Structure formats: structure tokens, C-alpha cells
Amino acid sequence: MRKTGTGNQTWPLTSPLSSQDVEPGGEVRFDMNDVPDRAPSGPLAYYVPALIITVLGALINAGEGPDPVSVMNLPALIFDSVEVRDCWHGTPVSSVYWLGQHLRIHEFIGAGYEYVQRMPGDVTPAASPGTPVSFQVRIPLSAGEGQLIRETSMLALCYQPGSVMLNFNEASVLDDVSDGTTFTGTVRVSLELDPRPEIVLGTCVEHVLHRQVSAPNDPDIQIKGFGRSSKLSGVLPKGGVLALMELTNATPVGGVSLGGVFAGGDVNSYSFDWRGQKITKDVRSVLSTLVSQIGDSLPDIAVAASNESAERTVFPYTSQGATDGRADPLNDNLMAWLMVLAGKEARLTDAQTADNDQTYHLDLGQNTYDTGDHLQIARYARVWAQGKRDDFEVMVKKGGASSLAAYVLGAGYAGATLKQRAPVDKHTLTADQTAYLAFQLI
């Protein structure tokens, strides 16, 4: 997340309760109707770059020698899905797209290539009251790379009608990993609030999970609804692609399968005309080039055995390391085949537009795809329709002298209008370079 400024504030969601029980197979709701839209300390509007889920509890198992549980993988074991809905801009986080086994991936790629909390190691369950355990997950509601957070965060006012829904897995998911183990605990949700002296309609960023039925011997894979599938309201049927990947069938140690239909180590050749990538069998170079977009800001997670390399233990790899001291970029610990990944200093003017179905070639050589769906996670910058922009201006000025616009801009707020920001350091202007820029009330 952004490293400028002096740090965000947080707002704990308390409606209907500030802390709610984790019930296997159940769901809980946190309303955002009481989230403040302005800072009391001065003419500052609140923006929401992310929310943080905190789970506190214990792992219980009265049996002998219960299997340890990976703390890093607990979100996949506890959560079925997450949703942020009924907001001014629709459903920025959809339970159809944000599945529990993928939360760590969404968190990492959406929050500027970092986790709110990294938790190496395992926890061994114990008889009641159990072994205490806690974990946190950040749900990014903006783009965390560099200064993009200021361009893509939405006003807290936009979230006030909404709710956060947390859906929990059945008890059998945890039991399959650690026989006889149960979890008991509570969950809290807090919003991160970023106070700023401006009124901006940010470029909303949306994560979408595309699906395409696999055929065992067909290496040509379509992305259905590419750039057009969305759960937001008031956006055009297009998206600026900030990330794109196909998930593998990797299962993190002590975790849940990602649900893909191929092993990362089986990729033999790749091409993607939409990206200008011609056919190549040097797939390790393709992968390494994209991995380098992440940078080297994270230490390695310790791996289980001394003969396992400490390399390839952070995204896009599981934390179990490469066996026998190998650090091959193409191995079965790979969680996703990467096709687009924004760098840490990326700008919205760098985004390539997706507005129709596209096909890429991913050949597995002598191997075949599993039965199931190709799972493609895409991360899009969206474009607001004119009617939604008009609605935004009405919303921030509602209440006249007591409106958010008046509070931040002062007496001249009534004459202020939304104007699109201009690109920086670009010699040539194209439709793609300007389409995804934010709008500011000036």
C-alpha cells in the first residue's frame, strides 16, 4: 500500500455487532451505514483504500497427534467467500469472484504486492480450549501500487449504503486438512480511512474471476467477458487490465486447492496475440519477466525441510519451496500462470483496454488439462459512464452548505464541476492513456 503520508485511520464496523462468531457454513454481515465521510480535524474527505478482516480464535482437536495447520492458509480454510455490496457503485467485491481459497492472491496483487500480515509456520491443534490462533486479511478496494491508491480509492460516502458479507466454509474443509480439527472464534472488520483535502471520483478497480470450461487437449483458451464482466454499477463495458493470470491446480501445504486445471510445471509453450506475445517455448523467461514486476520487497518464508530451496516461496508460488534445492521458476508450486502484472510504479495510463473476448495459447506438451474450468483472475480499472459521473456530483453536493463538497471545498463548492485529471509524463496521448484517469471536483 501507499508509503507516503503519515498513515491511515481505521473505522471498526459495529453494526449489527463489532465482533461476530465464526459459524461453519454460516455468514455474518457488517453494515457501513455509520462510516464517517469526513475528518473532524479539518476540511478533509475520507477515502477507503481497503478493509481489514481480523479473526481471533482457537484450533481444537482432542485426538492424538493432530495434523498441524498452516496459519498462512487459514483464510482458505475458514472463508468460503467475501462480498462488499449495496454500495453507491454496486458490488466492488463479489462473492462470485472473491473465493476463500484465492483471498491471499487477491490481497497480494491488489495491495501493492504485500500482505497485511505474513504468518509463516504451522499451528498444532490441541484439546479444548485449543491452541490460540489469529490472522488478518486485507481486502483491497483500490490499487495499491505506488501512487495509484490516490487515483483509485473511492470516497467513504460511496460505501455508506453498503455491507460487508463474510461467508464461512463448512467444518469439513478444515477437517479434510487436519482430521478432527475444528475452529472456534470471532471476526471483526475495520475500514482503512485516508483523509484528503479533495473531492475525487476515483477510478474503481475490480477483481473478476473468469471461467471457461476446459478441454483436455485444447491449448487455446478463451477469456469470456474479458473486460466486460462486472458487478459494479454505472461503468462502461470495458476495463484497463492491471493483472491477468490463470490459476493452477496447486494445493498449498495444509491448504485448499486453487481449483485450476493444470500444474504450473507442465507449461510448454505460450502466446497471446492481445498482448503482442508471439509463440514461445522459453516459458521460464516469460514467467520470470512478469515475476520481476513484483520487486524484491518480501523476505522468504521458511520452508519445511532442509533440502528445500528458500527461493520461490512467495507469490506466485506456494510457501513450500522448490524440492531438492531447485529454484526453477517453472515448477508445480506455481499458483498462477501470469500474463499481465502491473509494476509497483504503474500508472493508469499504462493500462491496456479489454473490451471483447480474447484467446491465449497455453500448451502443456504431453500433458492434458484436468476436467473442470480454466480459472482466470483479472484486475480491471473501470470507466464511469457519464450518468454515474453526474450522479456523483449530485451526491457530494447533497445538503448544500452541510454537504461533503462544501466541507472540503468551502464557499465555492456550488460552482465546482467534475474534470478528468490529465496524464503525466506522456508524449503521445491515446484513448487508452486517458480513459482510466480519475475525475476531480474543481
BAFI-695480 format. One line per 10 residues: their letters; for each residue x, y, z of C-alpha. Coordinates in steps of 0.001 Angstrom, whole numbers, plus 524288, in hexadecimal, padded with zeros to 5 digits. Layout:
A	X Y Z  ... $
END
This chain:
MRKTGTGNQT	80000 80000 80000  803E7 80E42 7FECA  80FF2 811D1 806BA  80E63 82098 80637  806F4 8287F 81053  806CD 82536 81EC2  7FDA2 819A0 81ED7  7EF1A 81731 81D8F  7E4A6 81700 827FE  7DBBB 80B5F 82A2C $
WPLTSPLSSQ	7CD2C 80A53 82CC3  7C80B 7FDEE 83347  7BB21 7F94E 82DCC  7B1B4 7F753 83920  7A474 7F4F4 832F4  79E13 7EC1D 836A1  7A97E 7E805 83F75  7B7D8 7EBB6 84000  7BBF4 7DD7E 841E0  7B485 7D1E2 83C74 $
DVEPGGEVRF	7B602 7C33D 83DE4  7BC04 7BAE0 83341  7B1A0 7B07F 8308B  7B537 7A5A3 826D5  7AC63 7A68B 81AEA  7A6A6 7B37D 81F94  7A83A 7C1BB 81C14  7A967 7CEA3 82336  7A676 7DC8B 81F02  7AD26 7E93F 8229E $
DMNDVPDRAP	7A5EC 7F59B 81E87  7ACF9 801F8 81A6D  7A1E7 80BA3 81CBC  7A929 8127C 827CE  7B637 81429 820BF  7BA11 822A1 8215A  7BBBF 829B7 8147C  7C477 834AE 819BA  7CF66 836C1 8237B  7CBAD 83EC0 82F8E $
SGPLAYYVPA	7D91D 84517 83002  7D7E2 84D58 823D0  7D26A 84E8D 815EA  7D609 840A8 8121F  7CDEE 83635 80B5A  7CFBC 827FE 80F18  7D36D 81DFF 804B9  7D35A 80F2B 8067D  7DF2F 8084A 8008A  7DC8D 7FB2F 80738 $
LIITVLGALI	7D5F6 7F3E1 81224  7DC7C 7EAA0 81BB4  7D679 7DE0B 820D1  7DB9B 7D947 82DFD  7D8AB 7CBA6 83301  7DB9C 7C799 8410F  7D965 7B9D2 845F3  7DEC6 7AC5A 848A2  7E133 79F78 8419A  7DB7C 79427 8494A $
NAGEGPDPVS	7DE75 785AD 847D5  7DD8E 77BC2 852D1  7E3B4 770CE 84AE0  7F19C 76BDB 84B9C  7FBA5 77221 842C9  7F2B4 77B3E 83B0E  7F7FB 7806D 82E39  7FD7D 78E49 82F4B  7F69D 7992B 827ED  7FD8C 7A395 81FD3 $
VMNLPALIFD	7FA13 7B0FC 82542  7FC7E 7B764 8180F  7F207 7AEAA 8122D  7E7CD 7B08E 81CCD  7DFED 7BA6F 814C5  7DDB6 7AFE1 80A79  7D97E 7A644 814FD  7D04E 7AF7C 81C38  7CA58 7B800 81181  7C1F4 7B389 80632 $
SVEVRDCWHG	7C0E8 7C126 80035  7C07B 7CFC1 802FA  7B770 7DA2F 7FDB1  7B650 7E903 7FEBE  7A8FD 7ECA5 7F956  79E01 7F6A9 7F85D  7A7A2 801D9 7F70E  7A55C 80E17 7EEEC  7AD7D 80791 7E451  7A77C 7FA09 7E57C $
TPVSSVYWLG	7AF1A 7EE1C 7EA14  7BDB3 7F12C 7E9A5  7C0F3 7E404 7EFEA  7B851 7D8D0 7EB48  7B721 7CB93 7F1D5  7B6B5 7C5DB 7E419  7C487 7CAF2 7E1AD  7CAB4 7CB4E 7EF45  7CB86 7BD22 7F3AB  7D1E7 7B939 8006C $
QHLRIHEFIG	7DCB2 7B113 7FA43  7E0C7 7BCDB 7F21A  7E057 7C77D 7FC98  7EF0A 7C7A6 7FE8E  7F0FF 7C994 7EFF1  7E720 7D4AE 7EF31  7ED4B 7DAFA 7FB1C  7FB23 7DA33 7F5F3  7F8C3 7DF18 7E81B  7EEFF 7E970 7EC4E $
AGYEYVQRMP	7F656 7EF64 7F7BD  802F2 7F2AF 7F0AE  80932 7E533 7F212  808A1 7E3BF 800AA  8006A 7DD3A 80B24  7FACC 7E45E 816D1  800DF 7D971 81EE9  80A31 7CEA1 81ABA  8092A 7C298 82340  81374 7B823 820CB $
GDVTPAASPG	812E6 7AB49 827F9  80889 7A1E2 82CB5  7FFD1 7A0CF 83895  7FCE6 793A1 83EC5  7EEEC 7928D 843D4  7ECD2 78E45 851EE  7E1D8 7899F 85AB0  7D810 793C8 85F55  7D9B3 79F37 86127  7E2D2 79CE1 855B4 $
TPVSFQVRIP	7EEDE 7A38A 85044  7ECFF 7B256 84EED  7EE6B 7B787 84125  7EB9A 7C443 83A2B  7ECDF 7C961 82C64  7E9A9 7D544 82423  7E644 7D72B 815D6  7E5EE 7E424 80EB4  7DB56 7E593 80469  7E07E 7F008 7FB1A $
LSAGEGQLIR	7D639 7F97D 7F61A  7E004 80101 7EDDE  7ECD1 7FEA1 7E6B8  7F828 7FE41 7F044  8035F 8007A 7E6BF  80ACE 80D0F 7E93D  8022F 81907 7E836  7F6E6 811B0 7E1E7  7F032 810E5 7EF05  7ED1B 81F78 7EE23 $
ETSMLALCYQ	7E78C 81DD3 7E080  7DF49 811C1 7E334  7D9E9 81326 7F10D  7CB7F 81660 7F233  7C586 81FF2 7FBC8  7C0AA 81A1D 80896  7B3BB 82075 80505  7B280 81699 7F9F0  7B2DD 80B3D 8039A  7A8E7 8105B 80D78 $
PGSVMLNFNE	79D4B 8092C 8078F  7A505 7FC71 806F6  7A81F 7F048 80EC7  7B35E 7E6B6 8101D  7AF36 7D878 80F5C  7B825 7CD8E 81427  7B459 7BFB9 81059  7BAB4 7B480 817C9  7BE91 7A6FB 81316  7B830 79ABB 8182B $
ASVLDDVSDG	7BFBE 7941B 8232B  7C391 78924 819C9  7CD3E 7920D 81293  7D5EB 79371 81E98  7D388 78542 82275  7D8A0 78091 8153E  7E59F 78755 817E2  7E6CA 783D0 82658  7DE39 77837 829FC  7D555 77B48 83569 $
TTFTGTVRVS	7D980 7899B 83683  7CF80 7945C 8387C  7D0B2 7A30A 839A4  7C99D 7ABAE 84335  7CB06 7BA50 84340  7C63C 7C7C3 83F97  7C827 7D12D 8345B  7C943 7DFFF 8338D  7C9C2 7E92A 827D5  7CFC9 7F6BD 82722 $
LELDPRPEIV	7D09C 80047 81BD6  7DD11 8079D 818E6  7DA11 8161E 817AE  7E2EE 81F49 81012  7DFFF 82DCF 812C9  7E292 836BA 80728  7DF83 8451F 80421  7D8D2 84259 7F719  7CC83 83C92 7F124  7D032 8321B 7E74A $
LGTCVEHVLH	7C835 8280A 7DFFD  7D28A 81D7E 7DFFE  7D49F 813A6 7D534  7CE8E 807C0 7DB8F  7D69B 7FB32 7DAC4  7CF6A 7EE3F 7D9E7  7D44C 7E03D 7DB16  7CCEB 7D69E 7D264  7CDAA 7C7C3 7D203  7CB53 7C33F 7C413 $
RQVSAPNDPD	7C809 7B50D 7C13A  7C93B 7ACFD 7B4DD  7C65D 79E60 7B416  7D2EE 796F5 7B173  7D534 78D23 7A693  7E014 78352 7A977  7E7A9 78565 79CCE  7E412 7936A 79929  7EEF4 79D3B 79C10  7E747 7A8D7 796A5 $
IQIKGFGRSS	7E020 7AED8 7A226  7D5DE 7B969 7A14D  7D376 7C427 7AB4D  7C4C1 7C5D5 7AB02  7BFC6 7D34C 7AE91  7CDA2 7D8A0 7AE29  7CCDF 7E68F 7B321  7BDF0 7E64A 7B2B7  7B9D7 7DD7F 7BE0D  7B748 7E61C 7C9DE $
KLSGVLPKGG	7AF59 7E71F 7D65D  7B0DC 7F5F4 7D6FD  7A639 7FF79 7D323  7A7F1 80AF1 7C9F0  7B438 80643 7C2EC  7B6BF 8048B 7B46A  7B885 7F696 7AF0E  7C74E 7F750 7AEB6  7D2CC 7F684 7B803  7E0FF 7FA8A 7B8C8 $
VLALMELTNA	7E848 7EE10 7BC38  7F142 7EF4D 7C801  7F2B5 7E0A8 7CA4E  7EF16 7D434 7C340  7F283 7C630 7C6C4  7ED6C 7B857 7C5C5  7ED54 7B0D3 7D28A  7F390 7A358 7D354  7EF2E 79755 7DAD8  7F987 79979 7E55A $
TPVGGVSLGG	7F5CB 79624 7F347  7FDD9 79D73 7FD70  802BB 7949C 80855  7F80F 7946C 8129B  7EF25 79C13 809A7  7E480 79AE0 7FF5A  7E622 7989A 7F0D0  7E56F 7A4DE 7E889  7DC38 79D70 7DF96  7E34A 79F0B 7D29E $
VFAGGDVNSY	7E4D1 7949E 7C834  7F38B 79386 7C61D  80064 792C1 7CD60  80978 79E64 7CC2D  8150F 795D9 7C8CC  80E35 79065 7BCB8  80DD1 79CEA 7B48F  81501 79A7D 7A7CB  811EF 7A610 79EDD  80A5E 7B2C9 79F70 $
SFDWRGQKIT	8053D 7BDB4 796DD  7FB4B 7C8A5 79861  7F872 7D11A 78C95  7F103 7DB46 794A5  7FDA2 7DDDE 79BFC  80625 7DD03 78FDB  80CA4 7D0CF 79561  81040 7C781 78A72  811D1 7B8EE 78C59  81D49 7B54B 794EE $
KDVRSVLSTL	82230 7A919 79BA6  82B1D 7B108 7A459  8201E 7B1D3 7AE2F  8294D 7B37B 7B9BE  82DA0 7C09A 7B45C  81F7B 7C4E6 7B2A7  81C86 7C14C 7C0AC  828DB 7C73C 7C67A  826A6 7D40F 7BF45  81937 7D57F 7C55E $
VSQIGDSLPD	81D8F 7D115 7D2DA  827B5 7DBED 7D28D  81C6D 7E5C8 7D222  819F8 7E29E 7E065  8278E 7E6B8 7E4C5  82F1D 7E117 7F021  82886 7E72E 7FBE2  8250D 7DAD1 80338  82DC9 7D190 80B07  82CAA 7C31E 8087D $
IAVAASNESA	8235D 7BAE4 8107D  82A51 7AFA9 81744  827C9 7A299 810A8  82540 7958A 816BA  83182 78D9F 813DB  83FFC 790A7 81316  8410D 78B4A 80545  83716 794E7 80011  83B61 7A1A1 7F9EA  8376B 7AE3F 80076 $
ERTVFPYTSQ	8353E 7B3D5 7F2CD  827CF 7B426 7EC7A  820AF 7B4D5 7F976  818F1 7C150 7F737  80E53 7C455 7ED3E  80C64 7BEF8 7E304  8117E 7B2E6 7EA0F  80C67 7AB82 7F5CA  814B9 7AC9D 8020B  819F2 79EB7 80196 $
GATDGRADPL	82608 7A1AB 7F996  82C3A 79A85 7EE27  83020 78C7F 7F132  83E20 78773 7F10C  843EB 79507 7F147  83E62 798F2 7E411  839A5 7A6A6 7E198  833BD 7A441 7D41B  82A29 7AF4B 7D128  82152 7A53D 7CAAB $
NDNLMAWLMV	81D9D 79B3D 7D504  81182 79512 7DAC6  8114B 79ED0 7E60F  80D3D 7A947 7DC41  7FFBB 7AE63 7DFE7  7FCDD 7B5EF 7D36D  801C2 7B7A1 7C59E  803DE 7C64D 7C4B6  80015 7CDEF 7B88C  7FEE8 7DC0B 7BD78 $
LAGKEARLTD	80437 7E1C9 7CA12  80529 7F051 7CCE0  8122F 7F4E1 7D233  81349 7FBDD 7DF30  8145D 808FB 7D861  809BC 8065F 7CE45  8007C 81127 7CA38  7F2A4 81089 7C53E  7F7A2 81568 7B829  7FF02 80884 7B6DC $
AQTADNDQTY	7F2B7 8000C 7B6FA  7EF35 7F8B2 7AA81  7E0C0 7F83F 7A748  7D8E2 7EBA7 7A720  7CB52 7ECD5 7A139  7C8E4 7DFE8 79A37  7CBE7 7D171 79BCD  7D9FC 7CD9E 79935  7E140 7C0BA 797D9  7EECF 7BCF0 79C74 $
HLDLGQNTYD	7F6AC 7B0B2 799A5  7FBDB 7A8CE 7A529  800FB 79B9B 7A0F1  8045E 790D7 7AAAC  80C82 7885D 7A18C  809AC 779FA 7A446  800B9 77D45 7AFA3  7F23C 7808D 7AF28  7E91D 789A0 7B677  7E0FE 78468 7C1AA $
TGDHLQIARY	7D240 783F8 7C11E  7CC9D 790A7 7C641  7CDC3 79F27 7C366  7D906 7A7C5 7BF86  7D924 7B1DF 7CA74  7DE17 7BF33 7C64C  7DF8E 7CA50 7CFFF  7DF59 7D7A9 7C978  7E0E5 7E4C8 7D011  7DACC 7F033 7C8E2 $
ARVWAQGKRD	7DAD5 7FEED 7C9BA  7CD07 8032E 7C658  7C752 80EB7 7BED3  7BB98 81615 7C45A  7B022 818DC 7BB60  7AC04 8270D 7BA22  79F77 824D8 7C1BA  7A6F4 81F30 7CD3F  7B03F 82ABF 7CD37  7A49F 833E5 7CDA8 $
DFEVMVKKGG	79EE4 82C10 7D8EC  7ABB9 82D1E 7E05A  7AB90 83BE5 7DF7E  79D95 83C37 7E48B  7A11E 83319 7EFCA  7ACCD 83AC9 7F4E0  7A53A 847B3 7F420  798E6 84263 7FA61  79581 84A45 80679  79A88 85723 80155 $
ASSLAAYVLG	7A2DC 85E21 80B67  7A38F 851B4 813A3  7A7BA 8490E 80846  7B4CA 8422C 8072E  7B87E 84AD2 7FBAD  7B5FA 8572C 8039A  7BD99 851D2 80F30  7C9B3 84F0A 806F1  7C94C 85997 7FC80  7C344 864C1 8040C $
AGYAGATLKQ	7BA30 86F62 7FF15  7BD45 86D13 7F0B9  7B870 85F08 7F0CE  7ABB4 86204 7E998  7B2CD 86639 7DD4A  7BC78 85AF3 7DD6F  7BB75 850C7 7D29A  7C16D 84366 7D017  7CD3B 843D8 7C73E  7D5B1 83891 7C304 $
RAPVDKHTLT	7E3B6 838A5 7C770  7EE44 839D6 7BD22  7F8F0 82FCF 7BA55  806AA 83259 7BF5C  81363 83076 7B7CE  80D0A 82B88 7AB6F  8115B 8309E 79E2E  8068D 82A12 79660  7F861 829F6 79AA9  7EFBC 81E80 796DF $
ADQTAYLAFQ	7E218 81A7C 79AFB  7E7D9 81041 7A42A  7F091 81A39 7AACF  7E553 8231F 7AE75  7D9F3 8199F 7B01F  7DD3D 8150D 7BDDF  7E118 821D2 7C446  7D989 8264F 7D03D  7D078 83212 7D102  7D1D7 83D2B 7DAC5 $
LI	7C7EE 84725 7DF39  7CE2C 85449 7DC4A $
END
